[in-house]
Amino acid sequence: MSAFVIALLVLLVLAIVLGAWVAGIYNKLVELRNRFKNAFSQIDVQLKRRYDLIPNLVEVAKGYMKHESTTLEAVIKARNIAAAAAQAVAANPADANAMKSLVTAEAGLGGALSRLMVVSEQYPDLKANQNMLQLTEELTSTENKISFARQAYNDSVMTYNTTREIFPNVIFAGMFGFLPAELFKIEDPTERNAPKVSFA
C-alpha cells in the first residue's frame, strides 16, 4: 500500500469517528430536550386541572360574595391569562419567552387566588359550604402536584442546559439550534408559597 492510500484510510477513519462523536452529542441533546418537554407536559396536566377548578370555585363564591365582584373577576381574568400562557408553553416548552410569560401569569394568578381566599374568610357561610371545602381541598392537592411536577421539570431543564453548555457540546448545540431552556421558577419571594386555600 502506498503512503497516500494509508493517509486516506486514516483520514476516513478519523472522519467516521468524528461523525459518530458529533452524532452522539446531537442525540444526547435531543434526548434531554425531549425529557424536559415531557416534564413540562406533566406540569401542563396539573395546570389544566387547576384552571378547570378555578371557575367552579369562583361560581360557588359568587353566591356568597355579591359585593366582591371585582375580586372574582380578577381571579377569572388571571386564570384566563395563565391558561393562555400555559398553552403557548405547551406548544413549545423550549421557548424561553413563553416560559417567562407563564411564570409572570402564574404569579398573577397566585396573587388573585390569595386575595380571593383572604376576602372569603369574611364570609362564614361560604367557609362552611361543602362544595367550597371540596374545591379548595382539590385545589390545594393540585397545587402540591404542580410543585412536584415543576421540580421534575426544573431538574430536566438543568440537566439539558448543563449538557448543552459543556465543552465541546456548546459548539455543536449552537450549530444544531439547541437553545437554552428556561426554568419554571417563581421570581417574587412572596409568590413562592402556594395560595392558601384552607377554610379550616
N, C-alpha and C positions, 0 to 999 in steps of 0.2 A: 504494500500500500504506500502510496505517495504521501508526503507530508501534507499536501493540500487536502487530500481526502480525509486524513486523520483530523486536521484542523476543522474541516467542515462537519465531521461527525461530532466533535467536541462542542462546536457551536450549536449544532442541532440538539444535542442532549441538554446543553445549558438553556436553550430556548424552551424546551419541553418542561424542564424543572421550573424555570421562571414562570411559565404559563400556568403550571399546576399550582405553584405557590400563590400567584395572583388570584387564580380561581378559588383557592381555599379561603383567602381573605374575603373575596366577594361573597362567597357562600355563607361565611360566618356572619357577615354584616346583614345579609338577607334574613338569616335565621333569627338574629337578635332583633331586627326591626319587626319581624312578624310576631315575635314574642311580646314586644311591648304593645303592638296593635291588638293582640289578643287580650292582653292585660287590660287595655282600655275598654274593650268590649264587655269585660266583667263589671267595670265601673258603670258603663252605659246602661246595663240591665238594671242596676240599683238606682241610678238617677231617674230612669223612666218610671220605675216603681214609685219613687218619691214624688215625681211630677204628677203621677196619677192620684196619689193620696192627697195632695195639697188642695185641689178643688173641692174634694169631699170634706176636708177639714174646714175650709172657708164656708162651705154651704151649711154645715152644722152650726158654725159660729154665727153665721148671718142671722139666724133666728133669734139669737140672744143679744147680739151686739148691734142693734139697729142704729145706734149713734156713732158707730165706729166704721162707717163705710170707707173712709179714707184708708184706714189700716188694712181692711180686707182687700180693697182694690190694689194697694201697694204690693200685697203678697201675690195676688194673681199676676200683676204686671211683672214682678221679679221672677216668678215661676216661668212665665212665657219667654222672657229674655234668656233665662238659664236653659230652658228646653231648646231654644233655637241655637244657642251657643254649643250645647251638647251635640246637637245634630251635625253641626259643622265639624266638630272634632271627630265624631263617629265616622264621618265621611273620609277623613284623613288625619289619624292621630299623630302623624309626623309633622303636621303644620303647627309650628311654634306659635304663630299669631292667633290661630284658632284656640289653642290651649290657653293662652293668656286671656283671651276673651272669656273663655269658660271659667277660669279662676275668678275673674272680676265679677262675672254674673253670679257665680255660686256664692261669693262673699255678699253680694247684694241680696240674694235670696235668703241667706242665713240671717242677715240683719233684719229683713222683713218678717221672717218667721219668729225671730226673737221678740220683736215688737208686738206681734200678734199674741204670743204667749204671755207677755207682760200685761197687756191690756186685758186678756181673757181672765187673768187672775182676779179681776174686779167683778166677775160675774159668777157667783157661787152655783147658780143653776146650771150654767154651762160646764163648770168644772165637774159637776156630778152627772152630766149627761153620759149615758152608756156608750153612745156612738162616738162621742168626743174622746172618751177614755180609750176606746179601742183604736181609733185612728191615731191618737198620739202615741200609743204603745207601738203600733205598726211603724209609725214614722221614726220613733227612737230606734227600733230594731233596724230599719233601713239605713239610718244614719251610721249605725255601727258597721253594717255591711259595706257601706260606701268607704268608711275609713280603712277597713281591711283591704278592700279592692284597690284603693288609692295607694296604699303602702306597697302592694304587689306590683302595681303599675310603675311606681317610682323606682322600685328595685330593678325592674326590667329596663327602664329608661337609663338608669345609672350604668348598668352593665353594657348596654348598647353604646352609650356615649363614651364610656371608658375605652371600649374596644375600638371604636372609630377614631379616637384621639391618640392612641398609642402609635409610636413609630414602628414600622413603616405604613401601618394601616391608614393613617391620616392622609398620606399621599394618594392612595387609591380610593379612599372614601370620597374625597373631593372630586376625583375624576369620574367616579361612578354615580355621583349625585346623592350620596348618603349624608344628609344634613343632620345637624344635632337635633335631638328631640327635647321637648320642654317637659320639665317635671310638673306634676299636678300638685302644686303647693299653695298653701294659704299664706299670703304676704302679711296681712294685718294680724298682729298677735291676738287682738280681741276676737278675731274670727276663727281662731284655732280650735275653739270649743264648739262642739255640735250645739245647735239651738236647743234650749231647754224646752222640752215638750211634756213635762210631767205635770199632772194635776193632783198629785198625791198630797 
